C-alpha cells in the first residue's frame, strides 16, 4: 500500500498516522539497515532522520521514501556512524 500524502500542504497539517505508516513501510523495505528511522514533515516536504552504518543504507532509505510517496524529500539527515 502506498501512502497518499498531499504535496500541496504536507507541513504542520500532515496526518501523523500517514507519517507513522510511511515509517513502517520504510522500515520493512530497509530491513534494519537504518536505526531510529524517523520521517518528519518539513515545510512542503519530508525529511529523513536516523542512523546507518553505510552511505549505501542512507541512499537506500532515500530511494525507498521516494518509492512510497510523491511528497518531495527535502533533506536526508540520516547520520552514517
For each residue, the residues with C-beta under 8 A, 3 or more apart:
1: 21 25
2: 68 69
3: 18 21 22 25 68 69
4: 18
5: 10 14 15 18 22 69 70 71
6: 9 10
7: 10 44 70 71 72
8:
9: 6 13 14 44
10: 5 6 7 14 41 44 45 46 71
11: 14 41 42 43 44
12: 41
13: 9
14: 5 9 10 11 18 19 41
15: 5 18 19
16: 19 20
17: 20 21
18: 3 4 5 14 15 21 22
19: 14 15 16 22 23 39 40 41
20: 16 17 23 24
21: 1 3 17 18 24 25
22: 3 5 18 19 25 26 39 46 65 68 69
23: 19 20 26 27 37 38 39
24: 20 21 27 28
25: 1 3 21 22 28 29 64 68
26: 22 23 29 30 34 37 39 61 64 65 68
27: 23 24 30 32 34 37
28: 24 25 31
29: 25 26 60 64 67 68
30: 26 27 33 34 37 57 60 61 64
31: 28
32: 27 35
33: 30 52 53 54 57 60 61
34: 26 27 30 37 50 51 52 57 58 60 61 78
35: 32 50 51 52
36: 49 50 51
37: 23 26 27 30 34 48 49 50 61 78
38: 23 48 49 50
39: 19 22 23 26 46 47 48 65
40: 19 46 47 48 49
41: 10 11 12 14 19 45 46 47
42: 11 45 46 47 74 75
43: 11 74
44: 7 9 10 11 72 74
45: 10 41 42 71 72 73 74
46: 10 22 39 40 41 42 65 69 71 72 73 74
47: 39 40 41 42 73 74 75 76 77
48: 37 38 39 40 61 62 65 73 75 76 77 78
49: 36 37 38 40 77 78
50: 34 35 36 37 38 61 78 79
51: 34 35 36 78 79 80 81
52: 33 34 35 55 57 58 61 78 79 80 81
53: 33 57 80 81
54: 33 57 58 80
55: 52 58 59 80
56: 59 60
57: 30 33 34 52 53 54 60 61 78 80
58: 34 52 54 55 61 62 76 78 80
59: 55 56 62 63
60: 29 30 33 34 56 57 63 64
61: 26 30 33 34 37 48 50 52 57 58 64 65 76 78
62: 48 58 59 65 66 73 76
63: 59 60 66 67
64: 25 26 29 30 60 61 67 68
65: 22 26 39 46 48 61 62 68 69 73
66: 62 63 69 73
67: 29 63 64
68: 2 3 22 25 26 29 64 65
69: 2 3 5 22 46 65 66
70: 5 7
71: 5 7 10 45 46
72: 7 44 45 46
73: 45 46 47 48 62 65 66 76
74: 42 43 44 45 46 47
75: 42 47 48
76: 47 48 58 61 62 73
77: 47 48 49
78: 34 37 48 49 50 51 52 57 58 61
79: 50 51 52
80: 51 52 53 54 55 57 58
81: 51 52 53
